[in-house]
Amino acid sequence: MRSLRLTSLYLLLLLLCTLAPDFTGYRAFARRSHYRDLKPAVGDVQCIRKFAPHFSNTLYSASVEVTKHHFSGILFFKLMPDSSTRVVFTNEMGVKFFDFAFTKDNGFVKYYVMAKLDKKVVVNALHKDLELVMLHQDLSKAVMLKDTVYNYTAIPNKKGNDYYITDQCRRLVRIEKASRTKAVVEVQMLDYKEGVPDSVVIDHKNFKFNIALKRIEKEAE
């Protein structure tokens, strides 16, 4: 009798396994990346250089959300005599949050970061975010791709690609830092005036880290 029950249980399990839906395809579909559907495109990868902001002495009001911390103040881009770009973020009272430099040869210098922000993951994220905004990229290995609407200038990074997504290189739609399957950072630079975006929004997808910049117009002298 016990043997008969075991045999019946085995047959029932076998039947359930046979009739159960195959979720393998669903998992594969869920993991499927839009980037896999991109096709090679003809075009000049250097065309995106025209979207590099012409920062000289440019001020933005800035709001930064990092995990549980909120910072607001002034973000200052200054072109230095050696052609490096200094990026300084302070509050309205002049207290400094961070002070970085991006050199002409694609180098990065951390001059100062306040204790609350001085974590490797945060500094690295700030470095890479600002690098995307400034288009401080080596395009020697970049390739042109496309979907049915936009062109993608793909620049390899350690975990995937940085994508500058354009409307036939006439307009910068957005920037994405992506793994092999999905965007992990999205950047929008809007309303260019004289080569400088009026607003910049940086949104991290994997953790709470968002930056919003609004340009401060200088008063006419």
ZADO-1210 file (C-alpha; in nm, 4 decimals, padded with zeros to 6 digits):
<atoms>
<atom x="00.0000" y="00.0000" z="00.0000" code="MET" pos="1"/>
<atom x="00.2817" y="00.2419" z="00.0927" code="ARG" pos="2"/>
<atom x="00.4568" y="00.1579" z="-00.2343" code="SER" pos="3"/>
<atom x="00.1367" y="00.2284" z="-00.4269" code="LEU" pos="4"/>
<atom x="00.0997" y="00.5712" z="-00.2604" code="ARG" pos="5"/>
<atom x="00.4598" y="00.6607" z="-00.3430" code="LEU" pos="6"/>
<atom x="00.4109" y="00.5534" z="-00.7021" code="THR" pos="7"/>
<atom x="00.0930" y="00.7621" z="-00.7291" code="SER" pos="8"/>
<atom x="00.2708" y="01.0651" z="-00.5797" code="LEU" pos="9"/>
<atom x="00.5574" y="01.0252" z="-00.8245" code="TYR" pos="10"/>
<atom x="00.3163" y="01.0075" z="-01.1199" code="LEU" pos="11"/>
<atom x="00.1299" y="01.3156" z="-00.9935" code="LEU" pos="12"/>
<atom x="00.4534" y="01.5159" z="-00.9658" code="LEU" pos="13"/>
<atom x="00.5599" y="01.4019" z="-01.3112" code="LEU" pos="14"/>
<atom x="00.2229" y="01.5109" z="-01.4530" code="LEU" pos="15"/>
<atom x="00.2454" y="01.8509" z="-01.2852" code="LEU" pos="16"/>
<atom x="00.5968" y="01.9061" z="-01.4193" code="CYS" pos="17"/>
<atom x="00.4795" y="01.8116" z="-01.7663" code="THR" pos="18"/>
<atom x="00.1785" y="02.0447" z="-01.7576" code="LEU" pos="19"/>
<atom x="00.3448" y="02.3340" z="-01.5763" code="ALA" pos="20"/>
<atom x="00.4189" y="02.6397" z="-01.7939" code="PRO" pos="21"/>
<atom x="00.7759" y="02.6836" z="-01.9045" code="ASP" pos="22"/>
<atom x="00.8931" y="03.0042" z="-01.7345" code="PHE" pos="23"/>
<atom x="01.2396" y="02.9897" z="-01.8901" code="THR" pos="24"/>
<atom x="01.1224" y="03.1884" z="-02.1894" code="GLY" pos="25"/>
<atom x="00.9549" y="03.4454" z="-01.9672" code="TYR" pos="26"/>
<atom x="01.2725" y="03.4948" z="-01.7642" code="ARG" pos="27"/>
<atom x="01.4756" y="03.5284" z="-02.0812" code="ALA" pos="28"/>
<atom x="01.2274" y="03.7821" z="-02.2171" code="PHE" pos="29"/>
<atom x="01.2401" y="03.9815" z="-01.8927" code="ALA" pos="30"/>
<atom x="01.6179" y="03.9942" z="-01.9128" code="ARG" pos="31"/>
<atom x="01.6160" y="04.0867" z="-02.2788" code="ARG" pos="32"/>
<atom x="01.7828" y="04.4197" z="-02.3378" code="SER" pos="33"/>
<atom x="01.6704" y="04.6908" z="-02.5754" code="HIS" pos="34"/>
<atom x="02.0380" y="04.7406" z="-02.6554" code="TYR" pos="35"/>
<atom x="02.0547" y="04.3940" z="-02.8107" code="ARG" pos="36"/>
<atom x="01.8175" y="04.5091" z="-03.0835" code="ASP" pos="37"/>
<atom x="02.0344" y="04.8041" z="-03.1880" code="LEU" pos="38"/>
<atom x="02.1719" y="04.7824" z="-03.5403" code="LYS" pos="39"/>
<atom x="02.5014" y="04.9154" z="-03.6816" code="PRO" pos="40"/>
<atom x="02.4630" y="05.2643" z="-03.8262" code="ALA" pos="41"/>
<atom x="02.6664" y="05.4791" z="-04.0603" code="VAL" pos="42"/>
<atom x="02.7816" y="05.8072" z="-03.9125" code="GLY" pos="43"/>
<atom x="03.0615" y="06.0031" z="-03.7508" code="ASP" pos="44"/>
<atom x="03.0990" y="05.9273" z="-03.3801" code="VAL" pos="45"/>
<atom x="03.2705" y="06.2648" z="-03.3399" code="GLN" pos="46"/>
<atom x="02.9470" y="06.4478" z="-03.4208" code="CYS" pos="47"/>
<atom x="02.8405" y="06.4290" z="-03.0549" code="ILE" pos="48"/>
<atom x="03.1289" y="06.6604" z="-02.9627" code="ARG" pos="49"/>
<atom x="02.9031" y="06.9520" z="-03.0505" code="LYS" pos="50"/>
<atom x="02.6890" y="06.8635" z="-02.7480" code="PHE" pos="51"/>
<atom x="02.9823" y="06.9078" z="-02.5072" code="ALA" pos="52"/>
<atom x="02.8841" y="07.2150" z="-02.3003" code="PRO" pos="53"/>
<atom x="03.0999" y="07.5240" z="-02.3497" code="HIS" pos="54"/>
<atom x="03.1609" y="07.5786" z="-01.9803" code="PHE" pos="55"/>
<atom x="03.3823" y="07.8771" z="-01.9025" code="SER" pos="56"/>
<atom x="03.2528" y="08.0501" z="-01.5905" code="ASN" pos="57"/>
<atom x="02.9114" y="07.8882" z="-01.5621" code="THR" pos="58"/>
<atom x="02.6908" y="07.8808" z="-01.2530" code="LEU" pos="59"/>
<atom x="02.4021" y="07.6466" z="-01.1727" code="TYR" pos="60"/>
<atom x="02.1697" y="07.6299" z="-00.8779" code="SER" pos="61"/>
<atom x="02.2041" y="07.2689" z="-00.7675" code="ALA" pos="62"/>
<atom x="01.9966" y="07.0175" z="-00.5758" code="SER" pos="63"/>
<atom x="02.1604" y="06.6856" z="-00.4895" code="VAL" pos="64"/>
<atom x="01.9935" y="06.3862" z="-00.3224" code="GLU" pos="65"/>
<atom x="02.2332" y="06.1163" z="-00.2003" code="VAL" pos="66"/>
<atom x="02.0681" y="05.8317" z="-00.0049" code="THR" pos="67"/>
<atom x="01.9404" y="06.0093" z="00.3118" code="LYS" pos="68"/>
<atom x="02.1215" y="06.3377" z="00.2515" code="HIS" pos="69"/>
<atom x="02.0037" y="06.6482" z="00.0672" code="HIS" pos="70"/>
<atom x="02.2381" y="06.9239" z="-00.0468" code="PHE" pos="71"/>
<atom x="02.1548" y="07.2462" z="-00.2255" code="SER" pos="72"/>
<atom x="02.3653" y="07.5356" z="-00.3369" code="GLY" pos="73"/>
<atom x="02.5734" y="07.6555" z="-00.6317" code="ILE" pos="74"/>
<atom x="02.7643" y="07.4367" z="-00.8778" code="LEU" pos="75"/>
<atom x="03.0407" y="07.6256" z="-01.0568" code="PHE" pos="76"/>
<atom x="03.2188" y="07.5186" z="-01.3771" code="PHE" pos="77"/>
<atom x="03.5345" y="07.7191" z="-01.4446" code="LYS" pos="78"/>
<atom x="03.7693" y="07.6791" z="-01.7395" code="LEU" pos="79"/>
<atom x="04.1249" y="07.7143" z="-01.6080" code="MET" pos="80"/>
<atom x="04.4293" y="07.8592" z="-01.7908" code="PRO" pos="81"/>
<atom x="04.5736" y="07.5075" z="-01.8370" code="ASP" pos="82"/>
<atom x="04.2516" y="07.4035" z="-02.0195" code="SER" pos="83"/>
<atom x="04.1335" y="07.1913" z="-01.7273" code="SER" pos="84"/>
<atom x="03.7814" y="07.2438" z="-01.5941" code="THR" pos="85"/>
<atom x="03.7283" y="07.3014" z="-01.2240" code="ARG" pos="86"/>
<atom x="03.3945" y="07.1904" z="-01.0792" code="VAL" pos="87"/>
<atom x="03.3059" y="07.3252" z="-00.7334" code="VAL" pos="88"/>
<atom x="02.9846" y="07.2724" z="-00.5363" code="PHE" pos="89"/>
<atom x="02.9144" y="07.4977" z="-00.2365" code="THR" pos="90"/>
<atom x="02.6121" y="07.6028" z="-00.0343" code="ASN" pos="91"/>
<atom x="02.4807" y="07.9592" z="-00.0346" code="GLU" pos="92"/>
<atom x="02.7098" y="08.0469" z="00.2569" code="MET" pos="93"/>
<atom x="03.0195" y="07.9319" z="00.0687" code="GLY" pos="94"/>
<atom x="03.0696" y="07.6041" z="00.2555" code="VAL" pos="95"/>
<atom x="03.2293" y="07.3645" z="00.0095" code="LYS" pos="96"/>
<atom x="03.0787" y="07.0219" z="-00.0635" code="PHE" pos="97"/>
<atom x="03.3262" y="06.9108" z="-00.3281" code="PHE" pos="98"/>
<atom x="03.5987" y="07.0477" z="-00.5522" code="ASP" pos="99"/>
<atom x="03.7111" y="06.8483" z="-00.8587" code="PHE" pos="100"/>
<atom x="03.9145" y="06.9095" z="-01.1711" code="ALA" pos="101"/>
<atom x="03.8936" y="06.7447" z="-01.5128" code="PHE" pos="102"/>
<atom x="04.2208" y="06.7829" z="-01.6985" code="THR" pos="103"/>
<atom x="04.2712" y="06.8347" z="-02.0703" code="LYS" pos="104"/>
<atom x="04.4054" y="06.4770" z="-02.1078" code="ASP" pos="105"/>
<atom x="04.0897" y="06.3186" z="-01.9523" code="ASN" pos="106"/>
<atom x="04.2374" y="06.3036" z="-01.6029" code="GLY" pos="107"/>
<atom x="04.0410" y="06.3540" z="-01.2807" code="PHE" pos="108"/>
<atom x="04.1617" y="06.5273" z="-00.9634" code="VAL" pos="109"/>
<atom x="03.9793" y="06.5227" z="-00.6302" code="LYS" pos="110"/>
<atom x="04.0838" y="06.8361" z="-00.4422" code="TYR" pos="111"/>
<atom x="03.8230" y="06.8157" z="-00.1679" code="TYR" pos="112"/>
<atom x="03.5076" y="06.6260" z="-00.0689" code="VAL" pos="113"/>
<atom x="03.3199" y="06.6872" z="00.2570" code="MET" pos="114"/>
<atom x="03.3026" y="06.3926" z="00.4969" code="ALA" pos="115"/>
<atom x="02.9355" y="06.3057" z="00.4304" code="LYS" pos="116"/>
<atom x="03.0091" y="06.2638" z="00.0592" code="LEU" pos="117"/>
<atom x="03.3605" y="06.1271" z="00.0798" code="ASP" pos="118"/>
<atom x="03.2724" y="05.7649" z="00.0053" code="LYS" pos="119"/>
<atom x="03.4338" y="05.5806" z="-00.2820" code="LYS" pos="120"/>
<atom x="03.1025" y="05.4911" z="-00.4476" code="VAL" pos="121"/>
<atom x="02.9758" y="05.8505" z="-00.4241" code="VAL" pos="122"/>
<atom x="03.2965" y="06.0142" z="-00.5489" code="VAL" pos="123"/>
<atom x="03.3198" y="05.7658" z="-00.8345" code="ASN" pos="124"/>
<atom x="02.9549" y="05.8326" z="-00.9262" code="ALA" pos="125"/>
<atom x="03.0098" y="06.2097" z="-00.9224" code="LEU" pos="126"/>
<atom x="03.3220" y="06.1669" z="-01.1345" code="HIS" pos="127"/>
<atom x="03.1436" y="05.9542" z="-01.3945" code="LYS" pos="128"/>
<atom x="02.8270" y="06.1678" z="-01.3937" code="ASP" pos="129"/>
<atom x="03.0164" y="06.4900" z="-01.4563" code="LEU" pos="130"/>
<atom x="03.2269" y="06.3132" z="-01.7175" code="GLU" pos="131"/>
<atom x="02.9062" y="06.2243" z="-01.9043" code="LEU" pos="132"/>
<atom x="02.7771" y="06.5814" z="-01.8826" code="VAL" pos="133"/>
<atom x="03.1044" y="06.7358" z="-02.0002" code="MET" pos="134"/>
<atom x="03.1428" y="06.4692" z="-02.2695" code="LEU" pos="135"/>
<atom x="03.4894" y="06.4094" z="-02.1332" code="HIS" pos="136"/>
<atom x="03.5104" y="06.0820" z="-02.3218" code="GLN" pos="137"/>
<atom x="03.7611" y="05.8970" z="-02.5359" code="ASP" pos="138"/>
<atom x="03.5773" y="05.8246" z="-02.8613" code="LEU" pos="139"/>
<atom x="03.8510" y="05.6113" z="-03.0162" code="SER" pos="140"/>
<atom x="03.6509" y="05.2908" z="-02.9548" code="LYS" pos="141"/>
<atom x="03.3039" y="05.4390" z="-03.0011" code="ALA" pos="142"/>
<atom x="03.0626" y="05.2906" z="-03.2545" code="VAL" pos="143"/>
<atom x="02.7421" y="05.4134" z="-03.4148" code="MET" pos="144"/>
<atom x="02.4214" y="05.2147" z="-03.3585" code="LEU" pos="145"/>
<atom x="02.0539" y="05.2819" z="-03.4180" code="LYS" pos="146"/>
<atom x="01.7031" y="05.1709" z="-03.3348" code="ASP" pos="147"/>
<atom x="01.3925" y="05.2584" z="-03.5350" code="THR" pos="148"/>
<atom x="01.3970" y="05.6197" z="-03.4106" code="VAL" pos="149"/>
<atom x="01.7329" y="05.7331" z="-03.2725" code="TYR" pos="150"/>
<atom x="02.1066" y="05.7023" z="-03.3237" code="ASN" pos="151"/>
<atom x="02.3208" y="05.5712" z="-03.0367" code="TYR" pos="152"/>
<atom x="02.6879" y="05.6614" z="-03.0068" code="THR" pos="153"/>
<atom x="02.8127" y="05.3745" z="-02.7892" code="ALA" pos="154"/>
<atom x="03.1312" y="05.4249" z="-02.5878" code="ILE" pos="155"/>
<atom x="03.2570" y="05.1145" z="-02.4035" code="PRO" pos="156"/>
<atom x="03.2940" y="05.1337" z="-02.0259" code="ASN" pos="157"/>
<atom x="03.4007" y="04.8673" z="-01.7752" code="LYS" pos="158"/>
<atom x="03.0508" y="04.7229" z="-01.7303" code="LYS" pos="159"/>
<atom x="02.8763" y="04.8064" z="-02.0563" code="GLY" pos="160"/>
<atom x="02.8486" y="05.1236" z="-02.2616" code="ASN" pos="161"/>
<atom x="02.7838" y="05.4933" z="-02.2335" code="ASP" pos="162"/>
<atom x="02.5191" y="05.5890" z="-02.4913" code="TYR" pos="163"/>
<atom x="02.4723" y="05.9367" z="-02.6355" code="TYR" pos="164"/>
<atom x="02.1286" y="05.9140" z="-02.7932" code="ILE" pos="165"/>
<atom x="02.0516" y="06.1645" z="-03.0654" code="THR" pos="166"/>
<atom x="01.8001" y="06.2510" z="-03.3341" code="ASP" pos="167"/>
<atom x="02.0363" y="06.1963" z="-03.6292" code="GLN" pos="168"/>
<atom x="02.2908" y="06.4019" z="-03.4304" code="CYS" pos="169"/>
<atom x="02.0710" y="06.7112" z="-03.4659" code="ARG" pos="170"/>
<atom x="01.9511" y="06.7023" z="-03.1056" code="ARG" pos="171"/>
<atom x="02.0795" y="06.5299" z="-02.7933" code="LEU" pos="172"/>
<atom x="01.7839" y="06.3286" z="-02.6625" code="VAL" pos="173"/>
<atom x="01.9513" y="06.1834" z="-02.3523" code="ARG" pos="174"/>
<atom x="02.2616" y="06.0087" z="-02.2222" code="ILE" pos="175"/>
<atom x="02.2613" y="05.6636" z="-02.0645" code="GLU" pos="176"/>
<atom x="02.5301" y="05.4826" z="-01.8699" code="LYS" pos="177"/>
<atom x="02.4316" y="05.1205" z="-01.9103" code="ALA" pos="178"/>
<atom x="02.5204" y="04.7698" z="-01.8062" code="SER" pos="179"/>
<atom x="02.4860" y="04.5059" z="-02.0735" code="ARG" pos="180"/>
<atom x="02.1084" y="04.4905" z="-02.0198" code="THR" pos="181"/>
<atom x="01.9778" y="04.8203" z="-01.8811" code="LYS" pos="182"/>
<atom x="02.0442" y="05.1855" z="-01.8085" code="ALA" pos="183"/>
<atom x="02.1898" y="05.2505" z="-01.4633" code="VAL" pos="184"/>
<atom x="02.2215" y="05.6295" z="-01.5035" code="VAL" pos="185"/>
<atom x="02.0169" y="05.8618" z="-01.7241" code="GLU" pos="186"/>
<atom x="02.1190" y="06.2190" z="-01.8028" code="VAL" pos="187"/>
<atom x="01.9184" y="06.4902" z="-01.9748" code="GLN" pos="188"/>
<atom x="02.0642" y="06.8229" z="-02.0853" code="MET" pos="189"/>
<atom x="01.7947" y="07.0634" z="-02.1993" code="LEU" pos="190"/>
<atom x="01.7561" y="07.4010" z="-02.3692" code="ASP" pos="191"/>
<atom x="02.1060" y="07.4771" z="-02.4921" code="TYR" pos="192"/>
<atom x="02.1847" y="07.8480" z="-02.5107" code="LYS" pos="193"/>
<atom x="02.5142" y="07.9524" z="-02.6660" code="GLU" pos="194"/>
<atom x="02.6479" y="07.6013" z="-02.6244" code="GLY" pos="195"/>
<atom x="02.5482" y="07.5596" z="-02.2592" code="VAL" pos="196"/>
<atom x="02.2438" y="07.3605" z="-02.1349" code="PRO" pos="197"/>
<atom x="01.9966" y="07.5601" z="-01.9285" code="ASP" pos="198"/>
<atom x="01.9161" y="07.2572" z="-01.7114" code="SER" pos="199"/>
<atom x="02.0768" y="06.9213" z="-01.6371" code="VAL" pos="200"/>
<atom x="01.9111" y="06.6251" z="-01.4665" code="VAL" pos="201"/>
<atom x="02.1034" y="06.3150" z="-01.3566" code="ILE" pos="202"/>
<atom x="01.9058" y="06.0147" z="-01.2340" code="ASP" pos="203"/>
<atom x="02.0628" y="05.6981" z="-01.0915" code="HIS" pos="204"/>
<atom x="01.8454" y="05.3898" z="-01.1280" code="LYS" pos="205"/>
<atom x="02.0103" y="05.1538" z="-00.8781" code="ASN" pos="206"/>
<atom x="02.0194" y="05.3753" z="-00.5689" code="PHE" pos="207"/>
<atom x="01.8915" y="05.7130" z="-00.4535" code="LYS" pos="208"/>
<atom x="02.1290" y="05.9580" z="-00.6131" code="PHE" pos="209"/>
<atom x="01.9828" y="06.2429" z="-00.8158" code="ASN" pos="210"/>
<atom x="02.1250" y="06.5752" z="-00.9316" code="ILE" pos="211"/>
<atom x="01.9230" y="06.8657" z="-01.0733" code="ALA" pos="212"/>
<atom x="02.0937" y="07.1769" z="-01.2111" code="LEU" pos="213"/>
<atom x="01.9376" y="07.5026" z="-01.3299" code="LYS" pos="214"/>
<atom x="02.1576" y="07.7640" z="-01.4895" code="ARG" pos="215"/>
<atom x="02.1952" y="08.0994" z="-01.3172" code="ILE" pos="216"/>
<atom x="02.2070" y="08.3753" z="-01.5771" code="GLU" pos="217"/>
<atom x="02.4636" y="08.6452" z="-01.5138" code="LYS" pos="218"/>
<atom x="02.3276" y="08.9945" z="-01.4865" code="GLU" pos="219"/>
<atom x="02.4205" y="09.2293" z="-01.7681" code="ALA" pos="220"/>
<atom x="02.6979" y="09.4667" z="-01.6690" code="GLU" pos="221"/>
</atoms>
